[in-house]
Amino acid sequence: MNRLGAMVYDRLVMQRSQDAGLADLRRAALAEARGDVLEIGAGTGLNLPQYPREGITRLVLTEPHAAMARQIEAKRDLAPAPVEVVAAPAEALPFEDASFDTVTGTLVLCEADDPARALDEIARVLRPGGRYLFLEHVRSDDLALARTQDRWAPVWKALAGGCTCNRRTLASIEASGLDVQRHRMGRFPKAPKIVSPLLSGAAVRGDVL
Protein backbone atom coordinates (compact mmCIF):
# COMPACT_ATOMS: atom_id res chain seq x y z
CA MET A 1 0.00 0.00 0.00
CA ASN A 2 1.27 3.49 -0.85
CA ARG A 3 1.72 6.31 1.65
CA LEU A 4 -1.56 8.08 0.83
CA GLY A 5 -3.54 4.86 1.07
CA ALA A 6 -2.02 4.12 4.46
CA MET A 7 -2.80 7.63 5.71
CA VAL A 8 -6.51 7.35 4.90
CA TYR A 9 -6.92 3.64 5.68
CA ASP A 10 -8.34 4.06 9.18
CA ARG A 11 -10.72 6.90 8.38
CA LEU A 12 -11.95 6.06 4.89
CA VAL A 13 -11.62 2.29 4.69
CA MET A 14 -12.20 0.96 8.20
CA GLN A 15 -14.01 3.62 10.22
CA ARG A 16 -17.61 2.64 9.37
CA SER A 17 -16.94 -1.01 10.18
CA GLN A 18 -15.03 -0.15 13.34
CA ASP A 19 -17.86 2.04 14.60
CA ALA A 20 -20.48 -0.57 13.65
CA GLY A 21 -18.95 -3.31 15.78
CA LEU A 22 -15.64 -4.40 14.27
CA ALA A 23 -13.71 -2.78 17.13
CA ASP A 24 -15.73 -4.90 19.57
CA LEU A 25 -15.04 -8.03 17.53
CA ARG A 26 -11.33 -7.26 17.63
CA ARG A 27 -11.48 -6.82 21.40
CA ALA A 28 -13.26 -10.14 21.86
CA ALA A 29 -10.80 -11.93 19.58
CA LEU A 30 -7.80 -10.57 21.50
CA ALA A 31 -9.20 -11.00 25.00
CA GLU A 32 -7.05 -14.04 25.83
CA ALA A 33 -3.71 -12.49 24.80
CA ARG A 34 -1.15 -12.99 27.55
CA GLY A 35 2.59 -12.90 28.16
CA ASP A 36 4.91 -12.24 25.24
CA VAL A 37 2.57 -11.37 22.36
CA LEU A 38 3.28 -11.23 18.63
CA GLU A 39 0.80 -9.66 16.22
CA ILE A 40 1.28 -10.49 12.54
CA GLY A 41 0.23 -8.07 9.82
CA ALA A 42 -0.54 -5.30 12.27
CA GLY A 43 -1.36 -2.76 9.56
CA THR A 44 -1.89 0.70 11.06
CA GLY A 45 -2.20 -0.63 14.61
CA LEU A 46 -5.99 -0.67 14.93
CA ASN A 47 -5.76 -3.56 17.39
CA LEU A 48 -3.62 -1.71 19.93
CA PRO A 49 -6.47 -0.24 22.02
CA GLN A 50 -8.34 -3.57 21.91
CA TYR A 51 -5.79 -5.67 23.78
CA PRO A 52 -6.51 -6.55 27.44
CA ARG A 53 -5.08 -4.01 29.86
CA GLU A 54 -3.39 -6.63 32.05
CA GLY A 55 -1.34 -9.76 31.49
CA ILE A 56 0.73 -8.69 28.46
CA THR A 57 4.44 -8.34 29.18
CA ARG A 58 5.74 -7.75 25.64
CA LEU A 59 3.99 -6.69 22.42
CA VAL A 60 5.72 -7.14 19.07
CA LEU A 61 3.97 -6.07 15.85
CA THR A 62 5.05 -7.20 12.41
CA GLU A 63 4.05 -5.24 9.33
CA PRO A 64 5.84 -5.62 5.97
CA HIS A 65 4.52 -2.39 4.44
CA ALA A 66 6.44 0.64 5.72
CA ALA A 67 3.64 3.10 4.90
CA MET A 68 1.21 1.15 7.09
CA ALA A 69 3.71 0.61 9.88
CA ARG A 70 4.36 4.36 10.14
CA GLN A 71 0.74 4.86 11.19
CA ILE A 72 1.31 2.75 14.30
CA GLU A 73 3.39 5.52 15.91
CA ALA A 74 0.38 7.65 16.82
CA LYS A 75 -1.31 4.68 18.54
CA ARG A 76 1.59 3.49 20.72
CA ASP A 77 0.15 5.09 23.87
CA LEU A 78 -3.05 3.06 23.41
CA ALA A 79 -1.23 -0.25 23.87
CA PRO A 80 -1.07 -2.07 27.23
CA ALA A 81 2.69 -2.63 26.94
CA PRO A 82 5.65 -1.09 25.09
CA VAL A 83 5.36 -1.74 21.36
CA GLU A 84 8.11 -3.07 19.11
CA VAL A 85 7.48 -2.83 15.34
CA VAL A 86 9.30 -5.25 13.03
CA ALA A 87 9.24 -5.14 9.23
CA ALA A 88 8.54 -8.75 8.27
CA PRO A 89 5.97 -10.77 6.33
CA ALA A 90 3.99 -13.49 8.11
CA GLU A 91 5.71 -16.12 5.96
CA ALA A 92 9.20 -15.26 7.28
CA LEU A 93 9.09 -14.24 10.93
CA PRO A 94 12.56 -13.21 12.20
CA PHE A 95 12.18 -14.81 15.63
CA GLU A 96 13.56 -17.88 17.35
CA ASP A 97 11.45 -20.99 17.76
CA ALA A 98 9.07 -20.92 20.73
CA SER A 99 9.50 -17.17 21.36
CA PHE A 100 5.92 -16.13 22.16
CA ASP A 101 3.07 -17.11 24.46
CA THR A 102 0.45 -15.64 22.12
CA VAL A 103 0.29 -14.88 18.41
CA THR A 104 -2.57 -12.74 17.10
CA GLY A 105 -3.78 -11.92 13.63
CA THR A 106 -6.85 -10.02 12.44
CA LEU A 107 -7.83 -9.69 8.78
CA VAL A 108 -4.35 -10.70 7.65
CA LEU A 109 -4.35 -14.24 6.20
CA CYS A 110 -6.55 -13.06 3.35
CA GLU A 111 -3.58 -11.04 2.07
CA ALA A 112 -0.79 -13.50 2.86
CA ASP A 113 1.05 -14.65 -0.26
CA ASP A 114 1.32 -18.14 1.25
CA PRO A 115 -1.12 -18.64 4.16
CA ALA A 116 0.05 -22.20 4.80
CA ARG A 117 3.62 -20.98 5.22
CA ALA A 118 2.41 -18.14 7.44
CA LEU A 119 0.61 -20.61 9.69
CA ASP A 120 3.69 -22.81 9.85
CA GLU A 121 5.63 -19.77 11.05
CA ILE A 122 2.97 -18.93 13.63
CA ALA A 123 3.14 -22.46 14.98
CA ARG A 124 6.95 -22.35 15.02
CA VAL A 125 7.27 -19.17 17.08
CA LEU A 126 4.61 -20.19 19.61
CA ARG A 127 5.74 -21.82 22.82
CA PRO A 128 4.21 -25.22 23.64
CA GLY A 129 0.75 -24.47 24.99
CA GLY A 130 0.82 -21.02 23.38
CA ARG A 131 -2.27 -19.62 21.67
CA TYR A 132 -2.98 -18.28 18.24
CA LEU A 133 -5.93 -15.87 18.34
CA PHE A 134 -7.50 -15.07 14.98
CA LEU A 135 -10.21 -12.97 13.32
CA GLU A 136 -10.40 -13.47 9.56
CA HIS A 137 -12.90 -13.00 6.77
CA VAL A 138 -13.25 -16.30 4.96
CA ARG A 139 -15.16 -18.39 2.45
CA SER A 140 -18.78 -18.67 3.51
CA ASP A 141 -20.41 -21.84 4.79
CA ASP A 142 -23.43 -20.86 2.71
CA LEU A 143 -22.96 -22.49 -0.68
CA ALA A 144 -24.69 -19.77 -2.67
CA LEU A 145 -22.61 -17.01 -1.10
CA ALA A 146 -19.45 -19.12 -1.41
CA ARG A 147 -20.06 -19.47 -5.15
CA THR A 148 -20.50 -15.70 -5.40
CA GLN A 149 -17.23 -15.23 -3.53
CA ASP A 150 -15.47 -17.65 -5.86
CA ARG A 151 -16.78 -15.80 -8.89
CA TRP A 152 -15.78 -12.36 -7.66
CA ALA A 153 -12.56 -13.26 -5.85
CA PRO A 154 -10.20 -12.26 -8.72
CA VAL A 155 -11.93 -8.89 -9.14
CA TRP A 156 -11.95 -8.22 -5.41
CA LYS A 157 -8.28 -9.15 -5.13
CA ALA A 158 -7.39 -6.64 -7.83
CA LEU A 159 -9.50 -3.89 -6.27
CA ALA A 160 -8.57 -4.52 -2.64
CA GLY A 161 -4.82 -4.68 -2.82
CA GLY A 162 -4.38 -8.44 -2.84
CA CYS A 163 -7.14 -9.49 -0.45
CA THR A 164 -8.50 -12.97 -1.25
CA CYS A 165 -12.08 -13.19 -0.01
CA ASN A 166 -12.74 -16.94 -0.37
CA ARG A 167 -9.99 -18.69 1.56
CA ARG A 168 -10.82 -21.78 3.63
CA THR A 169 -8.89 -20.45 6.59
CA LEU A 170 -10.20 -22.80 9.28
CA ALA A 171 -9.08 -25.83 7.27
CA SER A 172 -5.68 -24.20 6.77
CA ILE A 173 -5.27 -23.59 10.51
CA GLU A 174 -6.19 -27.18 11.26
CA ALA A 175 -3.77 -28.44 8.61
CA SER A 176 -0.92 -26.47 10.22
CA GLY A 177 -0.88 -28.78 13.22
CA LEU A 178 -2.35 -26.22 15.58
CA ASP A 179 -5.22 -27.51 17.71
CA VAL A 180 -8.30 -25.36 17.14
CA GLN A 181 -9.95 -25.12 20.54
CA ARG A 182 -12.87 -22.95 19.55
CA HIS A 183 -14.20 -21.04 16.59
CA ARG A 184 -17.32 -19.23 15.50
CA MET A 185 -18.66 -17.53 12.43
CA GLY A 186 -19.88 -13.96 12.47
CA ARG A 187 -20.33 -11.02 10.14
CA PHE A 188 -17.97 -8.23 9.16
CA PRO A 189 -20.10 -5.11 9.83
CA LYS A 190 -20.64 -2.61 7.02
CA ALA A 191 -18.62 -4.70 4.56
CA PRO A 192 -19.48 -5.92 1.06
CA LYS A 193 -21.32 -9.22 1.17
CA ILE A 194 -18.49 -11.20 -0.39
CA VAL A 195 -16.16 -10.30 2.49
CA SER A 196 -18.74 -10.42 5.27
CA PRO A 197 -18.27 -14.02 6.59
CA LEU A 198 -15.97 -13.61 9.59
CA LEU A 199 -14.19 -16.41 11.45
CA SER A 200 -12.88 -15.93 14.98
CA GLY A 201 -11.31 -18.38 17.36
CA ALA A 202 -8.28 -19.74 19.18
CA ALA A 203 -5.82 -22.51 18.38
CA VAL A 204 -3.13 -23.97 20.61
CA ARG A 205 0.30 -25.32 19.91
CA GLY A 206 0.90 -28.75 21.44
CA ASP A 207 4.28 -30.00 22.54
CA VAL A 208 4.98 -31.55 19.12
CA LEU A 209 4.25 -30.11 15.66
C-alpha positions in Angstrom: 0.0 0.0 0.0 1.3 3.5 -0.8 1.7 6.3 1.7 -1.6 8.1 0.8 -3.5 4.9 1.1 -2.0 4.1 4.5 -2.8 7.6 5.7 -6.5 7.4 4.9 -6.9 3.6 5.7 -8.3 4.1 9.2 -10.7 6.9 8.4 -11.9 6.1 4.9 -11.6 2.3 4.7 -12.2 1.0 8.2 -14.0 3.6 10.2 -17.6 2.6 9.4 -16.9 -1.0 10.2 -15.0 -0.1 13.3 -17.9 2.0 14.6 -20.5 -0.6 13.6 -19.0 -3.3 15.8 -15.6 -4.4 14.3 -13.7 -2.8 17.1 -15.7 -4.9 19.6 -15.0 -8.0 17.5 -11.3 -7.3 17.6 -11.5 -6.8 21.4 -13.3 -10.1 21.9 -10.8 -11.9 19.6 -7.8 -10.6 21.5 -9.2 -11.0 25.0 -7.0 -14.0 25.8 -3.7 -12.5 24.8 -1.1 -13.0 27.5 2.6 -12.9 28.2 4.9 -12.2 25.2 2.6 -11.4 22.4 3.3 -11.2 18.6 0.8 -9.7 16.2 1.3 -10.5 12.5 0.2 -8.1 9.8 -0.5 -5.3 12.3 -1.4 -2.8 9.6 -1.9 0.7 11.1 -2.2 -0.6 14.6 -6.0 -0.7 14.9 -5.8 -3.6 17.4 -3.6 -1.7 19.9 -6.5 -0.2 22.0 -8.3 -3.6 21.9 -5.8 -5.7 23.8 -6.5 -6.5 27.4 -5.1 -4.0 29.9 -3.4 -6.6 32.0 -1.3 -9.8 31.5 0.7 -8.7 28.5 4.4 -8.3 29.2 5.7 -7.7 25.6 4.0 -6.7 22.4 5.7 -7.1 19.1 4.0 -6.1 15.9 5.1 -7.2 12.4 4.1 -5.2 9.3 5.8 -5.6 6.0 4.5 -2.4 4.4 6.4 0.6 5.7 3.6 3.1 4.9 1.2 1.1 7.1 3.7 0.6 9.9 4.4 4.4 10.1 0.7 4.9 11.2 1.3 2.8 14.3 3.4 5.5 15.9 0.4 7.7 16.8 -1.3 4.7 18.5 1.6 3.5 20.7 0.2 5.1 23.9 -3.1 3.1 23.4 -1.2 -0.3 23.9 -1.1 -2.1 27.2 2.7 -2.6 26.9 5.7 -1.1 25.1 5.4 -1.7 21.4 8.1 -3.1 19.1 7.5 -2.8 15.3 9.3 -5.3 13.0 9.2 -5.1 9.2 8.5 -8.7 8.3 6.0 -10.8 6.3 4.0 -13.5 8.1 5.7 -16.1 6.0 9.2 -15.3 7.3 9.1 -14.2 10.9 12.6 -13.2 12.2 12.2 -14.8 15.6 13.6 -17.9 17.3 11.4 -21.0 17.8 9.1 -20.9 20.7 9.5 -17.2 21.4 5.9 -16.1 22.2 3.1 -17.1 24.5 0.4 -15.6 22.1 0.3 -14.9 18.4 -2.6 -12.7 17.1 -3.8 -11.9 13.6 -6.8 -10.0 12.4 -7.8 -9.7 8.8 -4.4 -10.7 7.7 -4.3 -14.2 6.2 -6.6 -13.1 3.4 -3.6 -11.0 2.1 -0.8 -13.5 2.9 1.0 -14.7 -0.3 1.3 -18.1 1.3 -1.1 -18.6 4.2 0.0 -22.2 4.8 3.6 -21.0 5.2 2.4 -18.1 7.4 0.6 -20.6 9.7 3.7 -22.8 9.8 5.6 -19.8 11.0 3.0 -18.9 13.6 3.1 -22.5 15.0 6.9 -22.4 15.0 7.3 -19.2 17.1 4.6 -20.2 19.6 5.7 -21.8 22.8 4.2 -25.2 23.6 0.8 -24.5 25.0 0.8 -21.0 23.4 -2.3 -19.6 21.7 -3.0 -18.3 18.2 -5.9 -15.9 18.3 -7.5 -15.1 15.0 -10.2 -13.0 13.3 -10.4 -13.5 9.6 -12.9 -13.0 6.8 -13.2 -16.3 5.0 -15.2 -18.4 2.4 -18.8 -18.7 3.5 -20.4 -21.8 4.8 -23.4 -20.9 2.7 -23.0 -22.5 -0.7 -24.7 -19.8 -2.7 -22.6 -17.0 -1.1 -19.4 -19.1 -1.4 -20.1 -19.5 -5.1 -20.5 -15.7 -5.4 -17.2 -15.2 -3.5 -15.5 -17.7 -5.9 -16.8 -15.8 -8.9 -15.8 -12.4 -7.7 -12.6 -13.3 -5.8 -10.2 -12.3 -8.7 -11.9 -8.9 -9.1 -11.9 -8.2 -5.4 -8.3 -9.1 -5.1 -7.4 -6.6 -7.8 -9.5 -3.9 -6.3 -8.6 -4.5 -2.6 -4.8 -4.7 -2.8 -4.4 -8.4 -2.8 -7.1 -9.5 -0.4 -8.5 -13.0 -1.2 -12.1 -13.2 0.0 -12.7 -16.9 -0.4 -10.0 -18.7 1.6 -10.8 -21.8 3.6 -8.9 -20.5 6.6 -10.2 -22.8 9.3 -9.1 -25.8 7.3 -5.7 -24.2 6.8 -5.3 -23.6 10.5 -6.2 -27.2 11.3 -3.8 -28.4 8.6 -0.9 -26.5 10.2 -0.9 -28.8 13.2 -2.4 -26.2 15.6 -5.2 -27.5 17.7 -8.3 -25.4 17.1 -10.0 -25.1 20.5 -12.9 -23.0 19.5 -14.2 -21.0 16.6 -17.3 -19.2 15.5 -18.7 -17.5 12.4 -19.9 -14.0 12.5 -20.3 -11.0 10.1 -18.0 -8.2 9.2 -20.1 -5.1 9.8 -20.6 -2.6 7.0 -18.6 -4.7 4.6 -19.5 -5.9 1.1 -21.3 -9.2 1.2 -18.5 -11.2 -0.4 -16.2 -10.3 2.5 -18.7 -10.4 5.3 -18.3 -14.0 6.6 -16.0 -13.6 9.6 -14.2 -16.4 11.4 -12.9 -15.9 15.0 -11.3 -18.4 17.4 -8.3 -19.7 19.2 -5.8 -22.5 18.4 -3.1 -24.0 20.6 0.3 -25.3 19.9 0.9 -28.8 21.4 4.3 -30.0 22.5 5.0 -31.5 19.1 4.2 -30.1 15.7 
